[in-house]
């Protein structure tokens, strides 16, 4: 159980950090208007990941359901960032972190059932 939590917590933290970094970097891009959805999903994903960390740390009874929702948000963010990754390295980094977090969330949720 402890190792399971360490894996998901690390993935969630890395994803939140990558999303925060991506959103901040997108705001400084010349064509920021083209990145509005990316920025919004980055911010949503980071927030959901931070909340998931809090729920896991306090062993909330809703953690599994929340992690399933978190996986969906990570997938959405991953897909959006993938659309921009050829032009923006921060989007590639974010997409990779979101993919790893999505996979960790899927594993955590399937074991938690």
VENJO-V270717 format. One record per residue. N is the residue number from 1. RES is the residue in one small letter. OMEGA is omega in radians with two decimals (NA if undefined). Layout:
n: <N N>
res: <RES RES>
omega: <OMEGA OMEGA>
This chain:
n: <1 2 3 4 5 6 7 8 9 10 11 12 13 14 15 16 17 18 19 20 21 22 23 24 25 26 27 28 29 30 31 32 33 34 35 36 37 38 39 40 41 42 43 44 45 46 47 48 49 50 51 52 53 54 55 56 57 58 59 60 61 62 63 64 65 66 67 68 69 70 71 72 73 74 75 76 77 78 79 80 81 82 83 84 85 86 87 88 89 90 91 92 93 94 95 96 97 98 99 100 101 102 103 104 105 106 107 108 109 110 111 112 113>
res: <x x x x x x x x x x x x x x x x x x x x x x x x x x x x x x x x x x x x x x x x x x x x x x x x x x x x x x x x x x x x x x x x x x x x x x x x x x x x x x x x x x x x x x x x x x x x x x x x x x x x x x x x x x x x x x x x x>
omega: <-3.13 -3.14 3.11 3.13 3.14 -3.13 -3.10 -3.14 3.11 3.14 3.13 -3.13 3.13 3.13 3.13 3.14 3.13 3.13 3.08 3.14 -3.13 3.13 3.13 3.14 3.12 -3.13 -3.11 3.11 -3.12 -3.12 -3.05 3.14 3.12 -3.05 -3.08 3.14 3.11 -3.14 -3.13 3.13 3.06 -3.11 3.10 -3.09 3.12 -3.12 3.13 3.12 3.11 3.13 3.11 3.09 -3.14 -3.13 3.13 -3.11 3.11 3.08 -3.13 3.12 3.10 -3.05 -3.10 3.12 -3.14 3.13 3.08 3.09 3.11 3.11 3.14 3.13 3.10 3.13 3.11 -3.13 3.10 -3.09 3.11 -3.13 3.10 3.13 -3.07 -2.98 3.11 -3.14 -3.02 -3.13 3.13 3.08 3.08 3.13 -3.14 3.13 3.12 3.13 3.11 3.12 3.13 -3.14 3.08 -3.13 3.12 3.11 3.12 -3.14 -3.13 -3.10 -3.12 3.11 -3.08 -3.11 NA>
